[in-house]
Amino acid sequence: MSREQTEVGAAKWWGWGFESKTYPLDDRPQFWPYLMRTFKLTEITSCPRVEFDQVRLPPSRISDRTLAGLKRIVGNENASTAKHDRLTHSLGRSYLDLLNLRWGNIRNPPDAVVYAKDEDDIQKLLKFAETNRLSITPFAGGSSVVGGVEPTRSRVFKGAIALDLRRMNSVLDVDQVSLTATIEAGISGPELEGDLNKRGFTLGHFPQSFQFSVLGGWIATRSAGQYSTKYGKIEDMVEGLTMIAPTGRIETKAVPASASGPELKQLLIGSEGILGVITKAKLRIRRLPEVGRCEGLMLKSFGSGINAIRETMQNDLIPTMMRLSDPDETRVSLMLSSEPHEFVEKLTTKLGMWMLARLGYLSPQACLMILETEGKPAVVKAERDEAIRACKRNGAFAIGSGVGRTWLRERFELPYLRDVLLDHCMLVDTLETATTWDKLETLHGAIKESIETAIAEMGVRGLAFAHVSHAYRDGASIYFTFIAPQVKGKEVEQYLRIKRAATECIMRNGGTLSHHHGIGKDHAPWIREELGANGLALVKAMKEQLDPKGMMNPGKLLGST
């Protein structure tokens, strides 16, 4: 059985995931009253979205002659200017993307969508695009939350092509001696894990977008999974990769390590489609874990939880995950708890809450930690014991495996809640960063203040909360969610004010521009500050060498610098 199963169904063109799924709040009776109290609202309003038939796209700029040329390369069924194909490849899933989809405001759809079957298709397509002055935006899961897949309808080009890679989704080879697997870049998370699991292996990479994002997108954005604390980010899992650029093919040597000059592979990882199309990768895989344990602990402060994670990471017995919610996220998690139905469950919950309150673990500063360990039994015991010791030194109280089971069951479900909130006129989005341990708590407080101040400046009350999830010996990432009532008629201005304030706060206080979401077009205005003038010039030189016509995903990563 696969470690992660997914269902099959029609995807929403206007929101996250499958049409058949939502995030039900009927059995979570505390959530809406909590938001109403927090935001001082007297009612929850509704914001209907447009229907598919109401959406009007700008006409395709692709001529019949050019479309015929595309079809000669990939086949008649694999090149389309149909409305559904263009609409579903027009935007990612950022807050602004979702607003525009719900409003039917699609300004930059691709002029055509092409589905590649293999590397030969891609090589021919790039040559054709160069000759016919077409831009190319690689597209697969479409889960970017930083504007990474929206085409640019520039006058420099006669048309914009969305290149969909999801038909290149095969596991080509599994080396059971070296523990590597060569896999095509269009494979989704469930497809990849399903195939490897049947053979007794796992990649161990589970971003929240796991069910819909694909390998090529993970590599192009330097993705992090929920278990990256133990297994590393995607750049740690890639042994070698292949990229097709407008100037030709690049294949990095697949070896464990090398001192043959700067590591070319790492220059290509994180390139976000601006250099070429990642077509396949050789990945470092692992044997399936024999046992696993996921449990909850409560701590009396965010600082004590941070210290517990730092001490664990610096003792070299690394658990699979230590996810620490700040006080506000802990409170929101409690408000999202399902109502117990059975008498014993109700009694157990009531007694548990009474005990936590009596011991001081339900104070306004209390924080929830999810601890997960997996692997061989002896390894799991050693890693868990070390983490528990560090947590208890910092005042943690164990609350059992129930909260861990709930987190595992719902960890890919929370993005569906965003659609529910948007249905009720709520602004909701996320952002993330990383810094060293000495700056982490200060940075957390500064970001929270910057977001809530920016929300208040628009005349409404809001809430910003965060968790620490990806940890290292020297620091960790912080992942923020923020929610506020939309300011009618100023929804875009409201969001941009918050995003700018938070990003500038991150840059002032020693954080990185992105830990795993990437740059896209949304973060591009700060890329010079992140990389420095010479670093930015180096990336530009790489683009000029591999993509001299600037046709690959224009406007992303480098922006207009």
Secondary structure, DSSP 8 states (H G I E B T S, - for coil): --SS------B-SSSSSBTT-----TT-TTHHHHHHHHHT-S---------GGG---------HHHHHHHHHHH-GGGEE--HHHHHHTS--SSHHHHHHHHHT--SS--SEEEE--SHHHHHHHHHHHHHTTEEEEEESS---SSS-S-----TTSSEEEEEE-TT---EEEEETTTTEEEEETT-BHHHHHHHHHHTTEE-----TTTTT-BHHHHHHHT---TTHHHH--HHHHEEEEEEEETTEEEE----S---SSS-HHHHHTT-TTSS-EEEEEEEE-EE--SEEEEEEEEES-HHHHHHHHHHHHTTT---SEEEEE-HHHHHHHHHT-----SHHHHHHHHHHHHHHHHHTTTSTT-EEEEEEEEESHHHHHHHHHHHHHHHHHTT-EEEESHHHHHHHHHTTTHHHHHHHHHHTTEEEEEEEEEEEHHHHHHHHHHHHHHHHHHHHTTTS--EEEEEEEEE-SSEEEEEEEEEEE--TT-HHHHHHHHHHHHHHHHHHTT--S-SSS--TTTSGGGHHHHH-HHHHHHHHHHHHHH-TT--BSTTSSSTT-
